């Protein structure tokens, strides 16, 4: 049974736990193993009517497959794209399942996708701890970034790419020449390449990408920030700001581009129900934009899990843990209400949801949107955010650390999570002695408990075997 091989989560709302468990079963049902003669990835996650191997979706898959205790490895899917690298450094966004050829479209003639490899690999390193892999992938990612530079970088240091490269097809951005989201993604890539350099103790690599990162940061802050609106905007060809508020601007939080003052202006808009703080957070364009649709209309108001995930990870960068958790819980409730609707109709999980009420988003021009059980989106919420933000665990295998950030004390935790060859269990419960954290591990690691509403924070070495701690004694 697949659920015996993956970690179990505990949470006071059993519906959340059931959806987490079901997600692993859906992954099991859609997990393919290629034959040795095939050019396909050795293992990969499929979805209905799939015609291509998709770089962006493979990157998204990695954020939740990393919690499978290596039952479903994200590495073959990523390695497939690395293996397709051309002499120029190009790695195209999609390759045909039928013959492995790159897929180009009229509006994206170079087949460019969001540049996420370094962010993905840094995350995988901290969850799985394979430094050797980092050394192997760095030359590939460096060459890929050189290709992005040579192909899309303009004289002002910003990148001009087709809008389809942002993965938001029909958003109202007609005159955009410099998309803020793609440029912020480039900053994310540079930031994490520098961090990888630090991990590898490669000072040259670290400095090279730190300098590139600050170059992105300066240009985005100088050209794309609107002080009156407190927002980062796309630019047209003449570097004029296009004042349409899209969720893509929040890649700047993940890239740590705004200073504290600017960040909180952006975050205030996420909390405002008239802007991005809709009942189901966060729509792809602001609710006060003329093009916003309560039916979603594709990317004109839909709530898309990959952007919800991105915004929540950006909020973490500014220590907005409680708000991030609240938004993750709100979105998961909308997923549950859509899976189990009132009445006789059958529900499901989707790649996009309505912003104001339960149900899948709509796009009159695309009958295939949103796709059902589209796991690259679904697993980000039901597995990754469930563990990292709703339960609240942050794990670094190389550092041998597990941080548990709890806004308030609740009965929850995780059981049989693999830290390489070390299974750990961390559970909180209330008994007659008060709140107690129960821990079990096969090897030593360091555990930090941070209870935000009680302002209690403590780091302790957890020895092999079983132990417990009383919160009142911290």
MOLIN-V449425 format. One record per residue. N is the residue number from 1. PHI is phi in whole degrees, 0 to 359 (* if undefined). NEAR is the number of other ideal C-beta (glycine too) atoms within 10 Angstrom. Layout:
n | phi | near
N | PHI | NEAR
N | PHI | NEAR
This chain:
n | phi | near
1 | * | 8
2 | 300 | 16
3 | 293 | 13
4 | 284 | 9
5 | 260 | 15
6 | 250 | 24
7 | 294 | 21
8 | 262 | 16
9 | 252 | 21
10 | 240 | 19
11 | 206 | 18
12 | 293 | 9
13 | 262 | 15
14 | 296 | 9
15 | 299 | 15
16 | 297 | 22
17 | 295 | 16
18 | 298 | 13
19 | 291 | 21
20 | 302 | 25
21 | 297 | 15
22 | 294 | 16
23 | 300 | 21
24 | 295 | 23
25 | 293 | 12
26 | 297 | 17
27 | 298 | 22
28 | 302 | 16
29 | 290 | 11
30 | 247 | 16
31 | 264 | 17
32 | 249 | 13
33 | 242 | 11
34 | 278 | 14
35 | 287 | 7
36 | 297 | 5
37 | 281 | 6
38 | 283 | 12
39 | 273 | 13
40 | 290 | 18
41 | 304 | 21
42 | 303 | 16
43 | 220 | 17
44 | 202 | 23
45 | 265 | 23
46 | 256 | 13
47 | 216 | 17
48 | 300 | 10
49 | 57 | 7
50 | 287 | 15
51 | 244 | 10
52 | 223 | 16
53 | 273 | 23
54 | 244 | 21
55 | 300 | 25
56 | 298 | 17
57 | 292 | 24
58 | 295 | 24
59 | 295 | 24
60 | 298 | 27
61 | 305 | 23
62 | 298 | 22
63 | 289 | 25
64 | 249 | 28
65 | 297 | 26
66 | 297 | 23
67 | 265 | 26
68 | 274 | 21
69 | 54 | 15
70 | 65 | 15
71 | 288 | 16
72 | 230 | 25
73 | 284 | 19
74 | 280 | 26
75 | 294 | 21
76 | 302 | 17
77 | 292 | 24
78 | 291 | 23
79 | 297 | 18
80 | 302 | 21
81 | 289 | 23
82 | 300 | 16
83 | 291 | 12
84 | 268 | 17
85 | 300 | 17
86 | 269 | 12
87 | 301 | 7
88 | 287 | 12
89 | 102 | 18
90 | 297 | 19
91 | 235 | 25
92 | 281 | 20
93 | 287 | 24
94 | 220 | 21
95 | 228 | 22
96 | 296 | 12
97 | 295 | 16
98 | 293 | 8
99 | 228 | 7
100 | 77 | 13
101 | 280 | 12
102 | 293 | 16
103 | 253 | 16
104 | 243 | 13
105 | 234 | 11
106 | 300 | 7
107 | 271 | 10
108 | 217 | 18
109 | 294 | 9
110 | 262 | 17
111 | 63 | 19
112 | 273 | 23
113 | 235 | 25
114 | 305 | 25
115 | 279 | 25
116 | 237 | 20
117 | 301 | 23
118 | 291 | 25
119 | 297 | 24
120 | 297 | 22
121 | 292 | 24
122 | 296 | 17
123 | 295 | 19
124 | 297 | 22
125 | 300 | 21
126 | 287 | 16
127 | 268 | 21
128 | 240 | 18
129 | 79 | 15
130 | 261 | 16
131 | 291 | 12
132 | 302 | 6
133 | 297 | 16
134 | 303 | 19
135 | 300 | 13
136 | 286 | 13
137 | 272 | 21
138 | 304 | 19
139 | 300 | 11
140 | 294 | 19
141 | 292 | 24
142 | 299 | 16
143 | 295 | 16
144 | 297 | 23
145 | 292 | 20
146 | 296 | 13
147 | 297 | 19
148 | 300 | 20
149 | 301 | 13
150 | 294 | 11
151 | 262 | 15
152 | 237 | 19
153 | 283 | 13
154 | 259 | 12
155 | 299 | 5
156 | 277 | 13
157 | 89 | 15
158 | 266 | 22
159 | 252 | 23
160 | 247 | 18
161 | 228 | 25
162 | 297 | 18
163 | 298 | 21
164 | 295 | 16
165 | 289 | 24
166 | 268 | 25
167 | 69 | 20
168 | 233 | 22
169 | 290 | 14
170 | 250 | 16
171 | 290 | 25
172 | 283 | 15
173 | 225 | 23
174 | 302 | 9
175 | 262 | 12
176 | 292 | 24
177 | 245 | 18
178 | 243 | 24
179 | 289 | 28
180 | 296 | 29
181 | 292 | 28
182 | 294 | 27
183 | 293 | 27
184 | 292 | 27
185 | 298 | 27
186 | 297 | 27
187 | 295 | 24
188 | 301 | 25
189 | 299 | 26
190 | 293 | 24
191 | 302 | 24
192 | 277 | 24
193 | 295 | 25
194 | 297 | 22
195 | 295 | 18
196 | 295 | 24
197 | 302 | 20
198 | 296 | 12
199 | 300 | 16
200 | 276 | 14
201 | 55 | 8
202 | 256 | 16
203 | 296 | 10
204 | 295 | 8
205 | 297 | 18
206 | 300 | 18
207 | 292 | 12
208 | 303 | 16
209 | 276 | 23
210 | 294 | 17
211 | 296 | 11
212 | 296 | 20
213 | 300 | 23
214 | 293 | 14
215 | 296 | 14
216 | 301 | 23
217 | 301 | 19
218 | 296 | 12
219 | 294 | 18
220 | 294 | 26
221 | 294 | 15
222 | 283 | 10
223 | 263 | 19
224 | 256 | 24
225 | 278 | 21
226 | 252 | 12
227 | 295 | 8
228 | 293 | 6
229 | 269 | 13
230 | 63 | 17
231 | 206 | 24
232 | 265 | 28
233 | 239 | 22
234 | 297 | 26
235 | 239 | 22
236 | 274 | 15
237 | 297 | 11
238 | 266 | 7
239 | 68 | 13
240 | 276 | 13
241 | 288 | 18
242 | 256 | 19
243 | 278 | 12
244 | 239 | 20
245 | 275 | 20
246 | 241 | 30
247 | 293 | 25
248 | 300 | 27
249 | 297 | 24
250 | 281 | 27
251 | 300 | 28
252 | 296 | 28
253 | 293 | 26
254 | 297 | 23
255 | 277 | 25
256 | 57 | 17
257 | 278 | 29
258 | 286 | 23
259 | 288 | 9
260 | 299 | 8
261 | 297 | 8
262 | 292 | 18
263 | 302 | 20
264 | 285 | 14
265 | 292 | 15
266 | 297 | 23
267 | 293 | 21
268 | 301 | 13
269 | 290 | 21
270 | 290 | 22
271 | 269 | 14
272 | 276 | 14
273 | 296 | 11
274 | 273 | 10
275 | 238 | 20
276 | 253 | 28
277 | 271 | 19
278 | 296 | 22
279 | 305 | 15
280 | 259 | 24
281 | 278 | 24
282 | 232 | 25
283 | 291 | 31
284 | 291 | 25
285 | 231 | 28
286 | 296 | 23
287 | 294 | 20
288 | 265 | 12
289 | 276 | 18
290 | 303 | 8
291 | 277 | 16
292 | 297 | 20
293 | 234 | 20
294 | 292 | 15
295 | 270 | 18
296 | 92 | 26
297 | 45 | 22
298 | 67 | 23
299 | 260 | 28
300 | 251 | 22
301 | 140 | 26
302 | 298 | 29
303 | 260 | 24
304 | 253 | 25
305 | 307 | 26
306 | 296 | 20
307 | 280 | 26
308 | 300 | 25
309 | 300 | 24
310 | 298 | 25
311 | 296 | 23
312 | 295 | 30
313 | 293 | 22
314 | 293 | 26
315 | 300 | 25
316 | 300 | 18
317 | 299 | 15
318 | 249 | 17
319 | 59 | 11
320 | 270 | 20
321 | 294 | 19
322 | 293 | 14
323 | 294 | 18
324 | 300 | 26
325 | 293 | 24
326 | 303 | 17
327 | 292 | 24
328 | 299 | 23
329 | 294 | 16
330 | 300 | 15
331 | 295 | 22
332 | 295 | 23
333 | 296 | 16
334 | 295 | 21
335 | 298 | 24
336 | 295 | 18
337 | 294 | 17
338 | 283 | 19
339 | 288 | 17
340 | 236 | 12
341 | 288 | 13
342 | 293 | 8
343 | 93 | 6
344 | 264 | 5
345 | 289 | 7
346 | 274 | 8
347 | 256 | 18
348 | 197 | 15
349 | 250 | 26
350 | 224 | 24
351 | 273 | 22
352 | 201 | 25
353 | 229 | 26
354 | 285 | 24
355 | 276 | 25
356 | 247 | 17
357 | 207 | 14
358 | 290 | 19
359 | 125 | 18
360 | 288 | 20
361 | 294 | 27
362 | 230 | 20
363 | 212 | 20
364 | 304 | 10
365 | 271 | 10
366 | 224 | 12
367 | 295 | 7
368 | 274 | 8
369 | 255 | 22
370 | 270 | 21
371 | 285 | 20
372 | 282 | 13
373 | 46 | 17
374 | 277 | 19
375 | 295 | 26
376 | 303 | 22
377 | 270 | 25
378 | 298 | 25
379 | 295 | 29
380 | 302 | 23
381 | 270 | 26
382 | 288 | 27
383 | 244 | 25
384 | 296 | 23
385 | 291 | 26
386 | 301 | 26
387 | 284 | 21
388 | 277 | 23
389 | 242 | 25
390 | 279 | 23
391 | 285 | 23
392 | 101 | 24
393 | 262 | 23
394 | 238 | 17
395 | 240 | 21
396 | 229 | 16
397 | 293 | 18
398 | 301 | 14
399 | 276 | 12
400 | 58 | 18
401 | 237 | 16
402 | 231 | 23
403 | 257 | 17
404 | 241 | 20
405 | 262 | 22
406 | 243 | 23
407 | 303 | 17
408 | 209 | 10
409 | 290 | 17
410 | 214 | 18
411 | 281 | 12
412 | 192 | 22
413 | 155 | 22
414 | 221 | 23
415 | 228 | 14
416 | 60 | 14
417 | 272 | 22
418 | 273 | 20
419 | 254 | 21
420 | 61 | 14
421 | 256 | 7
422 | 234 | 15
423 | 275 | 16
424 | 237 | 22
425 | 227 | 17
426 | 224 | 22
427 | 225 | 17
428 | 249 | 21
429 | 211 | 15
430 | 256 | 12
431 | 228 | 10
432 | 292 | 5
433 | 264 | 11
434 | 108 | 11
435 | 284 | 19
436 | 228 | 17
437 | 258 | 22
438 | 255 | 15
439 | 234 | 20
440 | 216 | 17
441 | 206 | 20
442 | 268 | 13
443 | 219 | 15
444 | 293 | 11
445 | 210 | 21
446 | 249 | 14
447 | 244 | 21
448 | 245 | 14
449 | 254 | 21
450 | 229 | 18
451 | 262 | 20
452 | 294 | 16
453 | 285 | 10
454 | 255 | 15
455 | 50 | 7
456 | 247 | 14
457 | 220 | 13
458 | 208 | 13
459 | 246 | 11
460 | 224 | 14
461 | 284 | 9
462 | 257 | 21
463 | 285 | 12
464 | 294 | 12
465 | 103 | 10
466 | 251 | 11
467 | 204 | 14
468 | 212 | 13
469 | 220 | 18
470 | 268 | 12
471 | 298 | 19
472 | 299 | 11
473 | 270 | 9
474 | 291 | 14
